[in-house]
Amino acid sequence: MKIELNRIEEPYVFQMKNEMGAVCTFDASASLGGKNKGLTPMQLLAGSLAGCMSIDVILILQKQKIYPKIYRVDIDATQKSGTPSPFEAINLIFSVDKLVPLDKMERAIQLSKEKYCSVSLSLNPEIKITHEVRIEND
């Protein structure tokens, strides 16, 4: 994996680009002088967890011939106060349509979190990662 990081605007607006040219912009939080021109590194980390787990969950469901029409993850994360301020807890709220069996969804999430998601497995084990599943109407 090779990623290039360039500051594109002072003081803290950065652009990250991978080998294929995909781009992500991030910025520091406003409390540090950021300009709200991108996600903060901590937002990217929480989003990376949700994205990694979502890829796994959808792959697991598809292998069972389950194809969600609705799929969304809301992230509710808390950080410790002070410096540094690592995550204390991350709660992922998965929303899917009523055609997705709840037991299959729960199992897919557990498999991802505990076995397949590289981001989950890279995080400090002290971070409490929890989840909820909500069924939405079409």
C-alpha positions in Angstrom: 0.0 0.0 0.0 1.3 3.4 -0.9 -0.5 6.7 0.0 0.7 10.2 -0.6 -0.3 13.0 1.8 0.0 16.7 0.8 -0.9 19.8 2.6 -3.1 21.8 0.2 -4.0 24.7 2.4 -2.5 26.2 5.6 -2.6 25.4 8.4 -4.0 21.8 8.4 -5.9 21.0 5.2 -4.5 17.8 3.7 -5.2 15.7 0.7 -4.5 12.0 0.7 -4.2 10.1 -2.6 -3.8 6.4 -3.2 -2.0 4.7 -6.1 -5.1 4.6 -8.2 -5.8 8.3 -7.7 -8.7 8.2 -5.2 -8.6 11.3 -3.0 -9.7 12.1 0.5 -9.5 15.5 2.1 -9.1 16.1 5.8 -8.5 18.9 8.2 -7.8 19.5 11.9 -10.7 20.1 14.3 -11.8 23.8 14.6 -10.5 23.8 18.2 -7.0 23.4 16.7 -7.4 25.9 14.0 -9.0 23.7 11.3 -11.2 25.2 8.6 -13.9 22.5 8.4 -12.7 21.6 4.9 -12.5 17.9 5.4 -13.0 15.1 7.9 -10.8 15.0 11.0 -8.4 12.1 11.4 -10.6 10.7 14.2 -13.7 10.9 12.0 -11.8 9.1 9.2 -10.8 6.4 11.7 -14.3 5.8 12.9 -15.6 5.9 9.3 -12.9 3.5 8.3 -14.2 1.0 10.9 -17.7 1.4 9.7 -16.6 1.1 6.0 -14.4 -2.0 6.6 -17.1 -3.8 8.6 -19.7 -2.8 6.0 -17.7 -4.5 3.2 -17.5 -7.6 5.3 -21.2 -7.6 6.4 -22.4 -7.2 2.8 -20.1 -9.9 1.5 -21.3 -12.3 4.2 -24.9 -11.5 3.5 -24.4 -11.9 -0.3 -22.9 -15.3 0.2 -26.2 -16.2 1.9 -28.2 -14.7 -1.1 -29.3 -11.7 1.0 -29.1 -8.4 -0.8 -30.1 -5.4 1.4 -32.1 -2.7 -0.4 -31.4 -0.3 2.5 -28.0 -0.2 4.2 -26.7 2.6 6.3 -24.4 2.9 9.4 -24.5 5.8 11.8 -21.5 6.2 14.1 -21.7 7.4 17.6 -18.2 7.7 19.1 -16.8 9.1 22.3 -13.3 10.2 23.0 -11.3 10.6 26.2 -10.8 14.2 27.3 -7.3 15.7 27.3 -4.3 15.1 25.0 -4.2 12.6 23.5 -7.9 11.9 23.2 -8.3 8.4 21.9 -11.6 6.7 21.4 -13.3 5.3 24.5 -16.2 3.8 22.7 -17.6 3.5 19.2 -21.2 2.4 18.7 -22.2 1.5 15.1 -25.9 1.7 14.3 -26.6 -0.5 11.3 -29.9 0.2 9.4 -31.2 -2.4 6.9 -34.6 -3.2 5.3 -37.0 -5.7 6.8 -36.0 -8.4 4.3 -32.7 -8.9 6.1 -33.1 -11.5 8.8 -31.9 -10.0 12.1 -30.0 -13.1 13.2 -28.1 -13.2 9.9 -27.2 -9.5 10.2 -26.1 -9.9 13.8 -23.9 -12.9 12.9 -22.3 -11.0 10.0 -21.5 -8.0 12.2 -19.9 -10.3 14.8 -17.8 -12.1 12.3 -16.6 -8.9 10.8 -15.7 -7.3 14.1 -14.0 -10.3 15.6 -12.5 -12.1 12.6 -12.4 -10.3 9.2 -12.3 -6.5 9.6 -8.6 -5.3 9.5 -9.5 -1.9 10.9 -11.4 -3.5 13.9 -8.5 -5.8 14.6 -6.0 -2.9 14.4 -7.7 -0.7 17.0 -6.7 -0.7 20.7 -8.7 -3.5 22.5 -9.5 -1.0 25.2 -11.9 0.7 22.8 -15.4 -0.5 23.5 -17.0 -1.3 20.1 -20.7 -2.0 20.2 -23.5 -2.1 17.6 -27.2 -2.0 17.1 -29.3 -3.1 14.2 -32.4 -1.2 13.2 -34.9 -2.4 10.6 -36.2 0.4 8.3 -39.3 0.4 6.1 -38.7 0.6 2.3 
